[in-house]
Amino acid sequence: MHSLVLAVFVVVYLGMALGRLPWLALDRTGVAVLGAIALMAGGALTAREAWLSVDVPTMAMLFGLMVVSAQLRLGGFYTRVTRAIAAADLPPQGLLGLVIAASALLSALLANDIICLAMTPILVEGCRERNLKPMPFLLALACASNIGSAATLIGNPQNMLIGQITGLSFTAYLLDAAVPVAASLAALWVIVCLVFRDDWDESWHEGAAGVGTPTQAPAFNAWQTGKGLFFLGILMAVFLAGVPPREVAALGCAGVLLLSRKLASRDKFALVDWPLLLLFLGLFVVNHALAATGILDFVYASAERAGIDLNHGGWLFAATAVLSNIVSNVPAVMLLLPKAMAPESALVLALSSTLAGNLLLVGSIANLIVADQAERFGVRVTWGAHLRVGLPVTLTSFALTGLWLWLRWGEHFVGQ
């Protein structure tokens, strides 16, 4: 049975690394779900054991926050914010700073994937109206959403998982993460300005692909937006106060928002990222099955004998960065989480897995969303274009974060 579990694990994580399985129309979510089914069908786990392996509080937290974000999107909040930024009477560098600040702040409070999905088309439209190249602003949007989401335990799926499993204090994490996140955002602005220098202007003409296509976005509704912001404020107050359980608060606010005479629940559910929830479910089952065999403990012990001690922050920081760019950050966090139960290690895991997403175009879902949405409007974000900004931003943010963690924990972080 160990052979079956190991084989399924290898296939699933190969799918995580490639983004799909060769010759099959299966994305990462499909691979993870298929792996869980194979384990149950093969007798490695019963259906009850598989269900018990799922961390329900994490799933509840994800779902609740997705509903809150859906309320704001349907209320036109993201559209209003992005159009206000695009219309600001500022030079390109100032506009870039606004894009970075707004993307980072919203991503820290809400899922960064949703922020990129909602803001990208409006940002392209705004740049064209001002005859500005969309590329520097789109790259800044993607990178800032990743960096900003590292600031809190609700900014992205992997941070939610880390916060729920380790019981890490929301406030304590925020205070520790604020410094490297702020420094990394400042570095992002400098790097984009240096990369593009004076290359901001671009004239668009009617023959350009997608130029004549109006952006379809929900109209702004003050009442619906106000409801979403009100309950988001309640959640933030609950999280900062440390009132447990966080997932119940998220579900409670989502439940109240579903009680509406104007916005249909089906429309809100349509904006919930069901594939992400299924990805979590499948990986919970696959990783639980592997851990039950003892293979994972053997891998940890072998790494320690080779001098790679994941109990030290420096090794965990580096291993997370590498693994996140091989199999993506959520699967990487699930693999490394057993070695990051201490508050200091949980902070390292959250920061490293999130900041690593800026290195490659496929490093985070937020990057891919920006690229996909931009291409629909005639702007092609290539691997090379992303790497021009992503590489220096990642290296700089890791250097700044590593320095901060070393100043905070000294020998524990460097592994001496």
C-alpha positions in Angstrom: 0.0 0.0 0.0 3.0 2.3 0.6 3.9 1.9 -3.0 0.5 3.1 -4.1 0.6 6.1 -1.9 4.1 7.1 -3.0 3.1 6.6 -6.7 0.0 8.8 -6.4 2.0 11.4 -4.5 4.7 11.6 -7.2 2.1 11.8 -10.0 0.1 14.5 -8.1 3.2 16.7 -7.4 4.5 16.2 -10.9 1.1 17.7 -12.0 1.7 20.5 -9.5 5.1 21.2 -11.0 3.9 21.1 -14.6 0.6 22.7 -14.1 -1.1 19.6 -15.7 -0.5 16.0 -16.7 0.9 15.4 -20.1 -1.6 14.4 -22.8 -4.5 14.9 -20.4 -6.8 17.9 -20.0 -6.2 18.0 -16.3 -5.1 21.2 -14.5 -3.6 21.2 -11.0 -7.0 21.0 -9.3 -8.0 18.0 -11.5 -4.7 16.2 -10.7 -5.2 16.7 -6.9 -8.8 15.5 -6.9 -7.9 12.5 -9.1 -5.1 11.6 -6.7 -7.5 11.6 -3.7 -9.9 9.5 -5.7 -7.1 7.0 -6.6 -6.1 6.6 -3.0 -9.7 5.8 -1.9 -10.3 3.5 -4.9 -7.0 1.7 -4.2 -7.9 1.1 -0.5 -5.2 3.4 0.9 -7.8 5.5 2.7 -11.5 5.0 3.4 -13.9 7.8 2.5 -14.2 8.7 6.2 -10.4 8.8 6.6 -10.1 11.0 3.6 -12.8 13.4 4.9 -11.2 13.6 8.3 -7.9 14.5 6.7 -9.4 17.8 5.4 -8.9 20.8 7.6 -12.4 22.1 7.6 -11.6 25.4 9.5 -9.3 26.3 6.6 -11.8 25.5 4.0 -14.5 27.5 5.9 -12.2 30.5 6.2 -11.4 30.4 2.5 -15.1 30.1 1.5 -16.3 32.9 3.9 -13.7 35.4 2.7 -14.5 34.5 -1.0 -18.2 35.4 -0.4 -17.2 38.7 1.2 -14.9 39.5 -1.7 -17.7 38.5 -4.1 -20.0 41.0 -2.4 -17.5 43.8 -3.0 -16.9 42.8 -6.6 -20.7 42.7 -7.5 -21.1 46.0 -5.7 -18.6 47.6 -8.1 -16.1 48.4 -5.4 -13.0 47.2 -7.3 -14.1 48.9 -10.5 -14.6 52.3 -8.7 -11.2 52.1 -7.0 -9.3 51.2 -10.2 -11.0 53.8 -12.3 -10.3 56.5 -9.7 -6.6 55.5 -9.7 -6.4 55.5 -13.5 -8.1 59.0 -13.6 -5.8 60.5 -11.0 -4.0 63.7 -12.2 -0.5 62.3 -11.6 2.6 61.6 -13.7 3.3 57.9 -14.6 5.5 57.4 -11.6 2.9 58.7 -9.2 0.2 56.6 -10.9 2.5 53.6 -10.5 2.8 54.3 -6.8 -1.0 54.4 -6.5 -1.5 51.1 -8.3 1.1 49.4 -6.1 -0.4 50.9 -2.9 -4.0 50.0 -3.8 -3.1 46.5 -5.0 -1.1 45.7 -1.9 -3.6 47.1 0.6 -6.6 45.3 -1.0 -4.6 42.1 -1.4 -3.7 42.1 2.3 -7.4 42.3 3.2 -8.9 40.2 0.5 -7.7 37.4 -1.8 -5.1 38.7 -4.1 -6.4 36.6 -7.0 -9.7 38.4 -6.9 -8.0 41.8 -6.8 -6.0 41.0 -10.0 -9.1 39.6 -11.8 -11.1 42.7 -11.1 -8.4 45.4 -11.5 -6.6 44.2 -14.7 -9.2 45.1 -17.4 -10.0 48.5 -15.8 -6.3 49.3 -15.5 -5.6 48.5 -19.2 -8.6 50.7 -20.2 -7.3 53.5 -18.0 -3.8 53.3 -19.4 -5.1 53.5 -23.0 -7.2 56.5 -22.3 -4.1 58.3 -21.1 -1.8 56.9 -23.9 0.3 55.0 -21.3 1.9 51.6 -21.8 -0.1 49.1 -19.7 2.9 46.8 -19.2 4.7 48.5 -16.3 1.4 49.0 -14.4 0.3 45.4 -15.0 3.6 44.0 -13.8 3.4 46.2 -10.7 -0.2 45.1 -10.1 0.8 41.4 -10.1 3.9 41.9 -8.0 2.3 44.2 -5.5 -0.7 41.9 -5.0 1.7 39.1 -4.1 3.8 41.2 -1.8 0.8 42.9 -0.2 -0.9 39.5 0.4 2.1 38.5 2.5 1.2 41.2 5.1 -1.7 39.3 6.7 -3.0 35.8 7.3 -5.9 36.3 5.0 -4.1 37.8 2.0 -3.7 34.5 0.1 -4.7 30.8 0.4 -1.4 29.6 1.8 -1.3 32.2 4.5 -4.9 31.3 5.5 -3.7 27.6 5.8 -0.7 28.5 7.9 -2.7 30.7 10.2 -5.4 28.1 10.7 -3.2 25.1 11.2 -0.6 26.8 13.5 -3.0 29.1 15.4 -0.7 32.0 14.7 -1.8 35.3 16.1 -3.2 37.6 13.4 -2.0 40.7 15.0 1.5 39.4 15.9 2.0 38.2 12.3 0.8 41.5 10.9 3.4 43.4 13.1 6.2 41.1 12.1 5.4 41.1 8.4 4.7 44.8 8.0 8.3 45.9 7.8 9.6 43.5 5.1 6.3 43.9 3.1 6.6 47.8 3.2 10.3 47.7 2.2 9.6 45.2 -0.6 6.8 47.4 -2.0 9.1 50.5 -2.0 11.7 48.4 -3.8 9.1 47.3 -6.4 8.3 50.9 -7.2 12.0 51.8 -7.6 12.7 48.7 -9.8 9.7 49.3 -12.2 10.7 52.9 -12.5 14.3 51.9 -13.3 13.3 49.1 -15.8 11.0 51.4 -17.8 12.7 54.7 -17.1 11.1 57.2 -19.6 9.4 54.4 -21.6 5.9 55.1 -20.4 4.0 56.6 -23.3 2.4 54.6 -26.1 -0.1 55.8 -28.7 -3.0 53.4 -29.3 -5.0 53.3 -32.5 -8.3 51.8 -33.5 -6.8 48.9 -35.3 -5.0 47.6 -32.1 -6.3 44.3 -30.8 -9.0 44.8 -28.2 -8.8 48.6 -28.1 -12.4 49.0 -29.2 -13.8 46.5 -26.7 -15.4 48.2 -23.7 -14.6 46.7 -20.4 -17.6 44.9 -18.8 -17.6 45.4 -15.1 -20.3 45.7 -12.4 -21.6 49.2 -11.9 -20.8 50.8 -8.6 -23.5 50.4 -6.0 -22.9 52.3 -2.8 -25.3 50.2 -0.7 -23.9 46.8 -1.7 -20.3 48.1 -1.5 -21.0 49.6 1.9 -22.4 46.3 3.2 -19.3 44.5 2.0 -16.9 47.0 3.6 -18.9 47.0 6.8 -18.6 43.2 7.3 -15.0 43.3 6.2 -14.4 45.8 8.9 -16.1 43.6 11.5 -13.9 40.7 10.4 -10.7 42.7 10.7 -11.7 43.9 14.2 -12.4 40.3 15.2 -9.1 39.1 13.8 -7.1 41.9 15.3 -8.7 41.3 18.7 -7.7 37.6 18.5 -11.3 36.4 19.1 -11.4 32.7 18.0 -12.5 30.9 16.0 -11.7 33.0 12.9 -13.4 30.7 10.5 -16.8 31.1 12.3 -16.6 34.9 12.1 -15.8 34.6 8.3 -18.7 32.2 7.8 -21.0 34.4 9.9 -20.3 37.5 7.8 -20.7 35.6 4.6 -24.0 34.2 5.8 -25.4 37.6 6.5 -24.2 39.0 3.2 -26.1 36.1 1.4 -29.3 37.5 2.9 -30.0 40.0 0.1 -33.1 41.0 -1.8 -31.0 42.5 -4.7 -27.9 40.3 -5.2 -28.7 36.7 -5.9 -26.8 34.1 -4.0 -26.0 32.2 -7.2 -24.2 35.3 -8.5 -22.0 35.4 -5.4 -21.4 31.6 -5.5 -20.4 32.0 -9.2 -17.5 34.2 -8.0 -16.3 31.7 -5.4 -13.1 29.9 -6.5 -14.4 26.4 -6.3 -11.3 24.9 -8.1 -9.1 26.4 -5.4 -11.2 24.8 -2.7 -11.1 21.4 -4.5 -7.3 21.8 -4.9 -7.0 22.2 -1.1 -9.3 19.2 -0.5 -7.3 16.9 -2.9 -4.0 17.9 -1.5 -5.1 17.5 2.1 -6.0 13.9 1.3 -2.8 13.1 -0.6 -0.5 14.7 1.9 -2.3 12.9 4.8 -1.9 9.6 3.1 1.8 10.2 2.6 2.3 11.3 6.2 0.6 8.2 7.5 3.2 6.0 5.7 6.1 7.7 7.5 7.7 8.5 4.2 7.5 12.3 4.9 9.3 11.9 8.3 12.0 9.8 6.5 12.5 12.6 4.0 12.8 15.2 6.8 15.3 13.1 8.7 17.3 12.5 5.5 17.5 16.2 4.8 18.6 16.9 8.3 21.4 14.3 8.1 22.5 16.0 4.9 22.8 19.3 6.8 19.5 20.8 5.8 17.7 21.5 9.1 14.3 22.9 8.4 13.9 23.7 12.0 16.2 26.7 11.4 14.6 29.7 9.7 17.3 30.2 7.1 16.9 26.6 5.7 13.2 26.8 5.8 13.3 30.2 4.0 15.4 28.9 1.2 13.6 25.5 0.9 10.2 27.2 0.7 11.4 29.6 -2.0 12.8 26.7 -4.2 9.9 24.4 -3.6 7.3 27.1 -4.3 8.7 27.7 -7.7 8.7 24.0 -8.5 5.3 22.8 -7.4 3.6 26.2 -6.6 3.2 27.8 -3.2 0.1 26.0 -1.8 1.5 22.5 -2.4 4.9 23.6 -1.1 3.4 25.0 2.1 1.4 21.8 2.7 4.6 19.8 2.5 6.7 22.0 4.7 4.0 23.0 7.3 4.8 20.1 9.7 8.2 21.7 10.2 6.8 25.2 10.7 4.5 24.9 13.7 6.4 27.4 15.8 5.4 31.1 15.4 8.8 32.1 14.0 8.8 29.3 11.5 5.2 29.9 10.4 6.2 33.5 9.7 9.1 32.4 7.6 7.0 29.9 5.7 4.3 32.5 4.9 6.6 35.2 3.8 8.9 33.0 1.7 6.1 31.1 -0.1 4.3 34.3 -1.0 7.3 36.4 -2.1 8.6 33.5 -4.2 5.5 33.9 -6.4 7.0 37.0 -8.1 10.0 35.2 -9.6 8.3 33.4 -12.6 5.1 34.2 -14.5 3.7 30.8 -13.3 4.9 31.4 -9.8 1.5 32.5 -8.6 -2.1 32.4 -9.8 -2.3 36.2 -9.5 0.4 36.5 -12.1 -1.4 34.2 -14.5 -4.7 36.0 -14.0 -3.1 39.4 -14.9 -1.5 37.8 -18.0 -4.7 36.1 -19.1 -6.9 39.2 -18.5 -4.4 41.5 -20.2 -4.2 39.3 -23.3 -7.9 39.6 -23.8 -7.3 43.3 -24.4 -4.3 42.9 -26.7 -1.5 43.2 -24.1 0.7 40.1 -24.0 2.6 39.6 -20.8 5.4 37.2 -21.8 7.7 35.2 -19.5 10.6 37.5 -20.5 8.6 40.7 -19.8 7.6 39.4 -16.4 11.1 38.2 -15.6 12.6 41.7 -16.2 10.7 42.9 -13.2 10.0 39.7 -11.3 13.6 38.6 -11.0 15.0 41.8 -9.4 11.9 42.2 -7.3 12.1 38.7 -5.9 15.8 38.9 -5.2 15.4 42.3 -3.5 12.4 41.3 -1.5 14.1 38.1 -0.3 17.2 40.1 0.7 15.2 42.6 2.6 13.0 40.0 4.3 16.0 37.8 5.1 17.8 40.8 6.7 14.7 41.6 8.8 14.3 38.0 9.9 18.0 37.8 10.8 17.7 41.0 12.8 14.7 39.6 14.6 16.0 36.1 15.4 19.7 36.1 14.7 21.2 32.6 15.2 17.9 30.8 15.0 17.4 32.2 11.5 20.8 31.5 10.1 21.0 28.0 11.6 24.1 28.3 13.7 
